[in-house]
Amino acid sequence: MTNLLSAATSGLLFSIGLTVSGMINPAKVKNFLDVAGHWDPSLAFVMAGAILVTLPGYALLKKSSKPWFAPTFSWPTRQDVDAPLLTGAVLFGIGWALSGLCPGPAIAVLPTANPTVAGFAVTMALGMLIAHRQSRLNETIPR
């Protein structure tokens, strides 16, 4: 129950931050990506602010023996850059540029019942389901 409450609180805080910063507005994101046109640098300031808050948090976590709401830390172990990572990053970037939405803002805007956002969320969920099934399939195929 503590994990669920922690996740819900983190998600709500993230959603409020996206809303306050205006990052749930697809036009704002598209203008950030339009460096040759009506460039809007505000997303860069939001990202920089997030990094400034996150770095000290990670430094404190690295000194802790265990997390508050889990038995152990789950730090990433892979450090390589492979084709699936690059392909995913390119697909994410294309989708972000075309729609002005990524998963966080899309979920934050869902309660507005905007049909475009709902379509984005449904296709995002479908893509996640396909990726999950593909990764499970890849695990069963001997190499």
Backbone bond lengths (Angstrom), bond angles and torsions (degrees), N, CA, C in turn:
res aa  C-N    CA-C-N  psi(-1)  N-CA   C-N-CA  omega(-1)  CA-C   N-CA-C  phi
1 M - - - 1.451 - - 1.533 111.52 -
2 T 1.340 115.85 -36.56 1.461 119.88 179.17 1.519 110.78 -64.31
3 N 1.363 117.08 -39.16 1.463 120.31 178.33 1.522 110.90 -62.07
4 L 1.322 116.66 -42.83 1.464 121.18 179.95 1.524 110.77 -64.16
5 L 1.311 117.42 -43.96 1.460 121.59 179.00 1.532 110.85 -64.70
6 S 1.319 116.75 -41.14 1.461 121.27 177.76 1.527 110.78 -63.17
7 A 1.334 117.10 -44.89 1.468 121.12 179.41 1.527 110.87 -64.92
8 A 1.321 117.00 -42.71 1.467 120.64 -179.92 1.527 111.07 -64.65
9 T 1.320 117.13 -41.60 1.463 121.32 178.84 1.528 110.47 -65.02
10 S 1.324 116.61 -43.14 1.470 120.43 178.51 1.521 110.78 -63.46
11 G 1.329 116.71 -43.58 1.464 120.89 178.92 1.514 112.25 -63.12
12 L 1.330 116.73 -41.55 1.463 120.61 178.58 1.526 110.82 -64.87
13 L 1.313 117.19 -43.88 1.462 121.16 178.61 1.533 110.99 -62.45
14 F 1.330 116.34 -42.24 1.465 120.96 178.04 1.529 110.31 -62.67
15 S 1.325 116.43 -43.95 1.458 121.59 179.68 1.523 111.61 -62.40
16 I 1.319 116.56 -42.40 1.472 120.39 177.77 1.527 109.96 -63.42
17 G 1.324 117.34 -42.41 1.462 121.04 177.95 1.520 111.92 -61.23
18 L 1.327 117.11 -43.03 1.463 120.61 177.61 1.529 111.02 -62.42
19 T 1.317 115.90 -41.09 1.466 120.26 -178.45 1.525 110.91 -68.03
20 V 1.328 117.12 -48.27 1.467 121.11 -178.87 1.536 111.05 -61.22
21 S 1.338 116.87 -38.50 1.466 120.41 -178.02 1.527 113.04 -79.57
22 G 1.331 116.85 -9.15 1.462 120.22 -179.88 1.519 114.02 83.06
23 M 1.321 117.46 8.37 1.465 120.45 -175.69 1.529 113.18 -77.45
24 I 1.328 117.80 -0.95 1.467 119.36 174.25 1.529 110.54 -87.43
25 N 1.319 116.33 -2.11 1.462 121.75 178.75 1.525 109.03 -91.40
26 P 1.353 118.47 108.80 1.467 120.51 -178.14 1.529 113.46 -56.28
27 A 1.329 117.87 -33.63 1.469 120.21 -179.87 1.525 111.08 -63.52
28 K 1.333 116.96 -37.03 1.472 121.15 179.36 1.533 110.18 -64.36
29 V 1.318 116.15 -41.61 1.462 120.47 179.38 1.527 110.46 -68.08
30 K 1.325 116.51 -44.76 1.476 119.76 178.79 1.528 111.04 -60.65
31 N 1.336 117.14 -37.78 1.468 119.80 178.09 1.522 111.69 -67.80
32 F 1.322 117.64 -30.97 1.464 120.04 175.36 1.528 110.04 -65.69
33 L 1.333 116.21 -39.02 1.461 120.10 -178.62 1.524 113.24 -79.16
34 D 1.318 117.64 -11.38 1.467 122.49 -178.72 1.529 109.84 -91.34
35 V 1.335 115.92 71.02 1.468 120.05 -175.45 1.526 112.70 -69.09
36 A 1.330 118.25 -19.23 1.463 120.44 -179.66 1.526 111.85 -95.88
37 G 1.325 117.90 -2.08 1.465 121.05 -177.45 1.513 112.29 -124.19
38 H 1.318 116.48 -115.17 1.472 122.77 -177.98 1.517 110.11 -92.22
39 W 1.328 116.48 64.87 1.456 120.80 -174.36 1.516 110.93 -64.96
40 D 1.341 115.56 133.49 1.469 123.12 178.02 1.530 107.37 -120.09
41 P 1.332 119.19 107.51 1.464 121.50 -175.24 1.533 114.86 -78.04
42 S 1.316 118.64 1.79 1.469 119.73 -173.09 1.524 113.20 -61.02
43 L 1.330 118.63 -31.64 1.462 120.31 178.09 1.530 110.62 -63.79
44 A 1.315 117.21 -35.97 1.463 120.56 177.26 1.535 110.55 -62.08
45 F 1.332 117.23 -38.52 1.462 120.33 178.00 1.527 111.28 -68.38
46 V 1.333 116.54 -37.57 1.470 120.04 176.78 1.530 109.62 -63.38
47 M 1.342 116.84 -45.03 1.467 120.76 179.09 1.531 110.99 -62.90
48 A 1.320 116.81 -43.87 1.470 120.31 179.67 1.528 110.44 -62.80
49 G 1.327 116.81 -41.09 1.463 120.14 177.42 1.521 111.88 -62.59
50 A 1.323 115.89 -40.12 1.469 120.14 178.58 1.525 110.89 -64.32
51 I 1.309 116.67 -40.39 1.468 120.61 179.11 1.528 110.42 -65.84
52 L 1.340 116.88 -42.15 1.463 120.46 -179.92 1.528 112.05 -62.73
53 V 1.329 117.25 -31.05 1.460 120.47 177.92 1.529 110.61 -81.22
54 T 1.328 116.69 -37.29 1.462 121.43 -174.35 1.529 113.38 -73.98
55 L 1.313 118.30 -40.90 1.466 120.62 -176.29 1.523 113.61 -56.40
56 P 1.332 119.25 -48.58 1.478 117.79 177.06 1.537 111.85 -63.51
57 G 1.328 116.69 -34.42 1.467 119.86 177.53 1.514 111.88 -61.52
58 Y 1.331 116.87 -44.54 1.464 120.17 177.65 1.526 111.07 -65.57
59 A 1.324 116.72 -37.75 1.470 119.31 178.56 1.530 110.26 -61.69
60 L 1.322 117.01 -40.99 1.465 120.40 177.53 1.531 111.00 -67.11
61 L 1.332 116.83 -40.72 1.467 120.12 -179.97 1.517 111.81 -63.99
62 K 1.321 117.15 -38.30 1.471 120.62 -179.98 1.526 111.74 -61.84
63 K 1.330 116.68 -26.29 1.461 120.66 179.56 1.531 112.29 -86.05
64 S 1.331 117.12 -13.86 1.468 121.21 -177.82 1.516 111.15 -80.60
65 S 1.314 116.06 149.74 1.464 120.12 178.52 1.523 112.17 -82.34
66 K 1.332 117.60 -29.13 1.464 120.74 176.91 1.521 109.58 -156.03
67 P 1.338 116.33 154.76 1.467 118.97 179.81 1.531 111.26 -71.68
68 W 1.310 116.36 164.65 1.461 120.95 -178.79 1.526 112.25 -69.86
69 F 1.331 117.32 -39.26 1.464 120.25 -169.85 1.523 113.83 -117.64
70 A 1.310 117.97 23.68 1.464 121.92 178.09 1.527 108.33 -152.09
71 P 1.334 117.07 156.35 1.470 118.65 -178.88 1.528 113.49 -69.76
72 T 1.344 117.43 -32.31 1.464 121.27 -179.89 1.527 109.92 -144.53
73 F 1.322 115.67 163.53 1.458 120.62 173.69 1.520 109.38 -76.84
74 S 1.321 116.01 152.36 1.468 121.87 176.14 1.534 107.97 -120.98
75 W 1.317 116.71 67.80 1.462 120.89 -179.21 1.525 109.48 -72.89
76 P 1.316 118.10 144.12 1.472 119.94 175.71 1.528 110.27 -63.45
77 T 1.313 116.22 143.83 1.465 119.98 -179.29 1.529 112.14 -111.90
78 R 1.320 117.71 -26.23 1.469 119.70 -179.74 1.521 110.90 -77.66
79 Q 1.331 115.03 141.00 1.453 119.84 178.58 1.520 111.87 -128.72
80 D 1.341 116.80 3.18 1.456 119.67 -178.48 1.527 110.96 -86.47
81 V 1.322 115.31 159.23 1.455 122.76 175.46 1.523 106.10 -112.78
82 D 1.340 116.10 115.60 1.458 119.51 -177.48 1.531 110.44 -119.89
83 A 1.326 115.97 177.08 1.468 121.84 -176.80 1.530 112.33 -60.18
84 P 1.344 119.95 -44.76 1.463 117.96 178.93 1.536 113.11 -60.77
85 L 1.329 117.62 -37.30 1.461 120.38 178.28 1.527 110.44 -64.55
86 L 1.328 116.62 -47.46 1.465 120.23 -179.95 1.525 111.53 -64.69
87 T 1.329 116.86 -41.52 1.469 120.81 178.90 1.519 110.34 -62.34
88 G 1.319 116.77 -44.89 1.460 120.83 177.99 1.516 112.16 -61.95
89 A 1.316 116.97 -41.87 1.461 121.04 179.70 1.528 110.97 -63.82
90 V 1.333 116.56 -41.57 1.465 120.29 178.88 1.529 110.49 -65.70
91 L 1.330 117.24 -45.27 1.466 120.38 178.94 1.527 111.26 -63.00
92 F 1.323 117.17 -41.43 1.460 121.16 177.14 1.529 109.95 -60.17
93 G 1.321 116.73 -47.35 1.466 120.94 -179.32 1.512 112.90 -62.23
94 I 1.331 117.13 -41.37 1.465 120.53 178.01 1.531 110.12 -63.50
95 G 1.325 115.93 -47.09 1.469 119.68 179.18 1.517 111.95 -61.72
96 W 1.319 116.90 -40.50 1.460 122.04 179.54 1.524 110.31 -64.56
97 A 1.344 116.27 -43.51 1.460 120.25 -179.08 1.523 111.80 -67.23
98 L 1.322 116.95 -38.32 1.467 120.02 -178.49 1.526 112.82 -72.91
99 S 1.325 116.44 -39.07 1.470 119.47 -173.74 1.519 113.39 -101.32
100 G 1.335 117.45 -25.97 1.454 120.57 -173.67 1.522 112.03 78.18
101 L 1.322 116.33 9.80 1.463 121.34 -178.75 1.518 110.53 -124.31
102 C 1.315 116.00 147.06 1.447 122.15 167.07 1.525 106.32 -128.45
103 P 1.321 119.46 175.06 1.468 120.05 -171.24 1.528 115.94 -52.88
104 G 1.328 118.69 -45.76 1.466 120.23 -177.96 1.521 113.20 -59.27
105 P 1.337 117.92 -57.07 1.464 119.21 178.48 1.528 113.44 -61.57
106 A 1.311 117.31 -35.78 1.468 119.29 179.80 1.523 110.78 -62.16
107 I 1.314 116.66 -43.46 1.465 119.80 179.16 1.530 110.02 -68.66
108 A 1.330 117.74 -37.69 1.466 120.84 179.42 1.531 111.72 -64.71
109 V 1.341 117.20 -30.72 1.464 121.36 -177.19 1.532 112.18 -90.71
110 L 1.325 118.34 -12.80 1.468 120.95 -178.25 1.528 114.32 -50.06
111 P 1.324 119.99 -41.39 1.474 118.87 -179.04 1.529 114.62 -60.59
112 T 1.331 118.71 -15.75 1.461 120.31 178.60 1.521 112.05 -75.84
113 A 1.329 117.61 -9.38 1.473 123.92 179.84 1.526 112.30 60.46
114 N 1.314 116.76 30.87 1.458 121.35 175.41 1.530 107.69 -70.74
115 P 1.345 118.65 122.08 1.465 120.13 -176.37 1.532 113.70 -62.41
116 T 1.319 118.20 -32.50 1.461 121.03 178.49 1.525 110.05 -65.90
117 V 1.320 116.09 -44.40 1.463 120.48 179.47 1.528 110.01 -67.06
118 A 1.323 116.96 -40.27 1.465 120.39 178.31 1.528 110.17 -61.48
119 G 1.331 117.02 -42.50 1.468 120.36 176.95 1.513 111.83 -62.38
120 F 1.330 116.31 -40.79 1.461 120.96 176.93 1.525 110.09 -61.21
121 A 1.333 116.60 -46.55 1.470 120.59 -177.37 1.530 111.18 -64.53
122 V 1.318 117.02 -40.10 1.471 119.93 179.19 1.524 110.38 -64.79
123 T 1.324 117.66 -46.14 1.463 119.47 -179.82 1.523 111.38 -69.63
124 M 1.342 117.42 -31.15 1.461 120.22 174.97 1.530 109.74 -63.81
125 A 1.330 116.49 -45.56 1.464 120.62 179.08 1.525 110.77 -63.15
126 L 1.315 117.12 -39.50 1.464 121.14 177.41 1.529 110.63 -62.93
127 G 1.322 116.87 -43.80 1.460 120.75 177.17 1.516 112.33 -62.00
128 M 1.324 116.93 -38.66 1.466 120.74 177.76 1.523 110.92 -66.30
129 L 1.323 116.55 -39.23 1.461 120.93 178.10 1.531 110.78 -64.55
130 I 1.319 116.92 -44.72 1.468 121.16 177.93 1.528 110.31 -61.70
131 A 1.324 117.05 -44.98 1.471 120.75 179.99 1.526 110.98 -62.90
132 H 1.326 117.22 -40.73 1.461 120.86 178.92 1.527 110.81 -63.14
133 R 1.320 115.64 -46.35 1.476 118.85 179.64 1.520 111.30 -64.96
134 Q 1.332 116.85 -38.26 1.462 120.32 179.33 1.523 110.77 -65.53
135 S 1.332 117.12 -40.65 1.466 118.85 -179.93 1.525 110.70 -67.69
136 R 1.329 117.70 -36.19 1.466 120.16 177.09 1.521 110.26 -67.67
137 L 1.327 117.37 -37.27 1.456 121.79 176.81 1.522 110.49 -63.87
138 N 1.328 116.18 -43.34 1.473 120.41 179.35 1.519 112.25 -63.19
139 E 1.331 117.01 -31.32 1.470 120.60 178.74 1.521 112.05 -68.20
140 T 1.340 117.16 -27.97 1.475 121.04 -175.25 1.521 111.84 -89.71
141 I 1.326 118.01 -15.46 1.466 121.02 -178.55 1.516 108.70 -87.74
142 P 1.345 118.11 119.91 1.472 119.30 177.89 1.530 111.25 -69.07
143 R 1.311 115.89 144.91 1.472 119.94 -179.51 1.498 110.13 -114.46
